[in-house]
Amino acid sequence: MGKPDRSMFQSKMIDIQIPMPWFYALMFFFIMIGYSAFLIFAVPMHVSQYVFDTYDYPDADGIFALFAGQLVLFGLLLAIGQKSDTTIRENIRRIREEAPPRDARIRLDAGGVELESFWRGAYTSRPSCDDLGWVFEPPGRAEWMRDSTSFEPDVSGIIQEHPSVVGTPTPPDFTTNGIMLIMSALPLFGIGLTVPFLTNSDPKSAFLVIPALFALFAAVSHLGNASGRASITHVTQKVRSIAVGDAEVVGQVRELGEIPTVVVDNDPSKTADELPAWRWLYDVEIEETYTDSEGNTKTRRYWRTIDSDSGDVSFIVHDGTGGMVVESATFNRKSFGQPIMTWTCSHVSFSQLRNLTLWKTLRTYGSGQVLRHRWRLWGISLGDPCMIHGRAKQISTDKRAVYGISRQDPPCSRICIEGEDSQSMKARIWRGTELTNLSLVESAFETTVLPVGMTILASTISLFLYLVS
């Protein structure tokens, strides 16, 4: 493949498209039906109660169902908006379909759900696609597992997804996500209106709850996208000319030394190799019976976290121009994307498994009945793309000896990047390149300006309704 076309990753100011792929397009259709039902049935209830002062809300379970329905609709509108297509995402998907890189083909072949035992209800699942994987073909293992030093430049040169090649993509100012965001204001407003009737408080308290809900949403939206906006403002350095200080680096994960096998939850049947940074989580699905405030007996299901662990070893990030050491253990923030592997089984089969250690057998799960067990593993594998924000520092003489760095190695080998925050940069390791990570980021207009504007408008309407009610 030739040099990537930079224009393919430059966004329009307004980029409105139907959510894709087809599953999200179908979900979009059903959500629009649900939103129409909300406008037809729920909105008249709110108007009747707060404008005409004629009580029209349902009682007991009905008001809870109204609250829950609006909450679900609000969440689905935001979720489907974030999955809506943009020109950049469409171009990335088309490139992967026409010329899938090697790791994408491997995931497609290995992905899916594998039934380990029908009778025990045991499954192993692997993702068959990866939004944060390579878009263009990366250097192969045969190229970087050479006899010479791992810090030398690649024969093929700089990786094709480096920002100096493809440019720094910027999200469009207004997309389908912005439309979904605006539409979500009504369900959020409705949630605030129903809160007093759930808590048996003064209906006028809704006009204090509503501005608080919108302000909370605006704050979460702004802070949740801060790291993505930081990636746009910082210039990505080439490893061969890396300078000491704050640095943004994009490259391929390569081994620096021996990488221990990850054993999830001390279970030899759940292992993974070649993960310089990883995290696993063990949780159980609980079915619990409880009595509500009205004295009714109800049942609910939810996942309860039981145990977790994480680990790191230092590795090399190589962008084709050279390699440098990443002190992974010094980073508190790591974004791995979707799980690499998920193991699930029924509680009956888990209880009957042999060779369980004593501490596993004596585990307690709290109240309720355990239905299923689930273990999920996240991590960055050798050969994966990664983007790093951190502090570039000189490596001490002692550490150079530990890492096997000699005087014949290029200058970049004597600099490492650590997870040290500064005033202008929060240290973080992302799985994926700048291209794939920024293709999922929303603009400042959609993550800050719109939510703040919605908060001001909701506060104004709440004040007006408080005065006239």
N, C-alpha and C positions, 0 to 999 in steps of 0.2 A: 504494500500500500504506500502511496506517495505521501507527501507532506500534508497534514490535515488542513482543511480550509477554515481559517479563523472566522470567516463571516458566518459559518454555520452555528456558531456559539455566541452570536451577538443578538440580544433580545430586542423586540419591539417595545415601544412605550405601553401600548395596549395590546394584549395577546390573549384573547378570549377563545377558548376551545372547549369541546365536550370532554369530560374526563375519560381517559383511556388507561389501560386496555379495556376490552369489552366488559369485563366484570364490573369495573368502576362505572362504565357507561350505563350498565343495567341498574346498578345501585343508585345512580343519579336519577334515573327514571322513577324508581320506587320512592325515593326521597321527595321528589317533586309531588308525587301523589299524596304522601304523608303531609307535606307542607300545605297542600290545598285543603286537606281535611282539617288541619289546624286553623286555617283561615275561615273555613265554613262553620266549624263547631266551637273552637276554643275562643276565638276573638270575640264573637257575640256574647259569650259568657262574661268575659272581662269587661266589655263595654256596659253590659246590663248591670253588673255589680257596682262598678266604680263611676260610671257616668250617669246612669239613670236611677241608681240606687234601688234597683229591684233585684233581690237575691236570686241568682240563677245558677250558682255553683252546686255541683252534686255533693252529697254527704259522705263522710267516712272514707270508704275505699275509693269512691269516685273522685274525690279531690286529690287523693294520693296518686291515682292513676293519671289524672290530668297533669299533676306536677311531674311525675316520672316520664310521661309521654313527651312533655315539652323539653325536659332535660335530655332525653335520648335524641330528639329531633335536633336540638342545639348541637350536641356532640357530633351527630352524623353530618350535619351541614358543614361543620369545620373540617371533619375528616375527609369528606369527599372533595371539598374545595382544595385541600392540600394535595390530593391525588389528581387534580385536573392537569391536563396537558399544557405545555408551553412549547414554543418552537424549539428551544434547546433540548427539552426532554424528548420531543418527537424525533429530532435529528439523531440524538444518542441512541434511541431505540432502533432507528432505521439502520444505523451503522452496525450495531450489534447483530441485527437480523441478516444483513447482507454479507458481512464479513466478521463473524463472531470471533473474538480472541480465544486463545487456547483455554484459559481458565473458565470462560463462559461455556465452551463445549463440554468440558469436564463436568461442570455443575449440572448442565442439562442432562447428561447421561446418568449421573449419580443421584440426582435429586428425586424427591418424591417420598412417599410413605412406604416403609417396609414392614410387613407383618412378621414379627419374630415368633409369636405364638398366639394362635386363635383362642385357645383354651385359657391362656393366662391373660389375654387382653394386652399383650406387650407389643409396642410399636417403636420403631426408630424412624425419624423423619429428617430429611435434609432438604434445604431450599434448592429449587431447580433454577432460580434466577437470582440476580444480585444487582441491585441498583447502584451499589458502591464498588462494583468490580471494574476491571479494565474496559475501556471503550476501544482502544487500539491495541494491537498486539504488543505485549511487553517483551523485554529480553528473556530468553529462555534459560532454564537452569544450566544447560550445557555451555552457555556463554558466560555466566557469572560464577559457575563452579570450576574455575580454571586453576592451574598450578601457581600462577603468579598471584600477587596480593589482591585481596578483595576490594581494595580502595582505588585501584587503577580505573581510568575511564573505560567504558565499553567500546568495542570495535564499532558497534552500530551508532554510537554517539548518544546524544541526549534523548531521553524517552519522549515519545510522540505526544504524551499528554501533559508535558511540562507547560506551565503558563507562558513561558517565553515562546512556545511553539503554537499553542492553540489560543493564547490570550486568556485574560481573566473574564469569565462570563459574568454578566450582571443580570439579575432577575428583572423581568418587565415590571413597570410601575403598577399596572392594573391587569389582573387576570380573572379567570373564572373564580378563583379563590376569593377575590375581592367581592364579587357578586354574592357568593355564599356567605361571606362575612357580614355583609349588609343584611341579607335575609335572616341571618341568625339573631339579629337584634330583637325581632318580635318574640321568638320563643324565650329568649333571655329575659325580656321584659315581663312575659307571662309567668316565668318562674318566680320573679320577684313579687308579682301580684298574688300568687297562690300561697306564698310562704306564711303570711299571717293566719290563714285558715288551717294550715297544717299544725301551727304552733299555738293555736287558740289565743292569738294576741290581737291587738287593735288593728283593724284593716288599714288604718292610716300609716302604720309602721312600714307598709310596703313601699312607701315613697322615700323611706330611708334605706331600705334593703336594696332597691333597684340601683341607685347611684353607686352603692358599695359593690354590687355584683359587677357592674360595668367597669368600675375602676380596677377591681381585682383582675378582670379579664384583660384590660389594657396593659396592666403591669406584667402579667404572665406572658402576654403576646410579645411585648417589647423585650423582656429579659430572655425569653426562650429563643429569640432569633439574634441575640447579641453576638454570639460566636460566629454565626454565618456572615454577619455584616463586617466583623473584624477581618475575616478572610479576604474580603473584597478590598479593604483599605490597605492591607499590608502587601508589600512587594515580595514575591517569591525569589529567594536567592538561589544561584547555582552552587552546588556543593563544592566544586573545584575552586571557587573564589569566595567561599563563605567567610564572613567577617565576624569577629567576636562581638557579642551583644544580642539584642532581640533579633530573632530570625524566624522566617517562615520557609520551610523546606518541603518539597514534594518529591517522592521517589518510590523505589521498590524496596520491600523488606527483604533483607538477606542476612544469613547467619553470621554471627561473630565468633561463636564457639558452640559447645555442646548445648543442645536444647532438651531439657528433660521431658519425658512423656507426661502428659496431663492425665491424671486418674481422677475422674469425677466421683466425688463422695466416697472415696476409698474403695470403689467397685471396679475390679479388673475388667469387667465386661463393658465398661464405659470409659474408653480412653481416646486420646487424640495426640498426634505427633506434630512437631514442627510449629508450635505456637509460642513465639517469644513473649506475647502478652495475652492473657486469657482471664475469663471470669465465668464461674458457673453458679447456678441458682437451683436449689431444690425446694419445691413447694408441693402441697397436696390440695386436692379439691375436697372441700368440706360441704356436707349437707347438714343444715342446722334447723331445728324447730324452735320457734320463739313465739311469745305472746305479745301482740301489739297493745297500744294504749287503750284500745276498745275491748280488750279481752279476747280477741280472735287469735286462734292458733294458725301460724303460717310457717312455711318452709322456704329457706333460701339456700343458694349455692354460691360459693366463692372460693378463691385460691388463697391459701395461707402459707407464707414463707416459713420454712423449717431451718434451712441451712444454706450457706453460701461460702465461696472462697474465691480468691484471685491470686495471680502470680505474674512475675515478670523476670525476664533476663535481658541483658543488653543485646542490641542487634545493630546491624548496619542499614542505613537508608542510602540508597544509591539512585541518582537521577540520570545516570548515563555519562555524566561529566566526571564523576568521582563518588566515593563513598565516605560517610562519616559515622561515628558511633552515636547511638541514641541510648541514653541512660533511662530506659523505660521505667524502672522502679521509682524514679524521682517524680514521675507525673501522677498527679491525683485525678486528673480528668482524662478519660479515654472514651471515645465513641466507636463502638465496634459494629454498629448496624444490627442486622438480623442475626439470630442464633445460627451457629454452624451446624449444630446437631441438637435434636430433642429426643429424649427417651421417655416413654410413658408406659405405665402398666396399671392394672387394677389393684386395689388394696388387698384383695384375697390372694392374688398371685404373689404380691410383695411379702405378705406374711408367711407364705409357704416356702419362699426361696431359702435354700440352704447356704451355708458358709457366711451367714451374716455375723458381723462382729457384735460383741455384747452391747456396745454403746448404741448401735443401730436398733437392736432389739428393744432396748429400754427407752427409746424415744417416745415422747408424749406429743400429742397433736392438739391438745386443748379440747374445748367442747365440740360437740357435733360428731357426725359419722364421716369417716374418711372414705372417699369413693375412688379416687385415683391418685397416683404419684407421678410427678413430672420432674425431669432434670433437663435444664437447658444450658448449653455451653456457647459462649461468645469468645471471639478472639481475633487476632491478626496472625495470619499464616505466612510462612516463607513464600516469597513471590508476590504477595499481595501489594496493592498500591496503598500508600499512606501519605497523609499530610500532617505536618508537625509545626506547632507554635511553641517556642521555648527560648532558652538562653544559651547561646553558643559560647563555649568556654574552652580554654586550653586544657588538654589532658595532662595530668601529672605524670612524671617519669615512672613512678611505681605502677600506675594503671596502664601505661603503654606496654610495660613488660607483661602484665597480666593479659592484655588483649593481643599480644604478639605483634605489636606495631614496631617496625624497624626503621632505621634511618633511610632506607631505600624507598619507603612508602611515600606517596605524595603528601604535601603539606596538609591537605584536608583531613588526613588520617589522624592528625594530632589535635583535632578539634572535636569536641563532643557537644551534643545538645541536651540540656537538662530541663526538667519541668519547673522552672523558676518563674514566677509571675513578675510582671513589671507594671508600671502605671499605664502603659499603652498596650499591653498584651497579656492575655491570660493563657498560661501554658496548657496545651492539650494535644493529644494524639488522636487523629481521625483515621479510621479505615477508609480508603478511597482517595482519589486525587482531588485537587481543587475543582476540576471540571465536574466530577460526579457529585461532590458535596454541594457545590454552589448551584447545581441544576435543581436541587431540592429546596433551596432557600427562597423565601418570599421577600419582596421589596420592603424598604422602610415605610413606604406609603401604606402598604397593607398591614404591616405588623405594628406600626406606631400611630401614624396619622389617622387612619380610619378608626381604630379602637378608641383613641382619645376623642375624636369627633363624635363617635357614638356615645361615649360617656357624657360629654357635654350636652348633647341633645337629650339623652335619657334623663339627666339631672334636671334639665329645663322643663321637660314634660312632667316629671314627677312633682316638681314644685308647683306647677300650674294645677295639676290634679289635686294636690294637697290643699291648695287655697280654695278651690271650687267645691271640694267634697265636704 
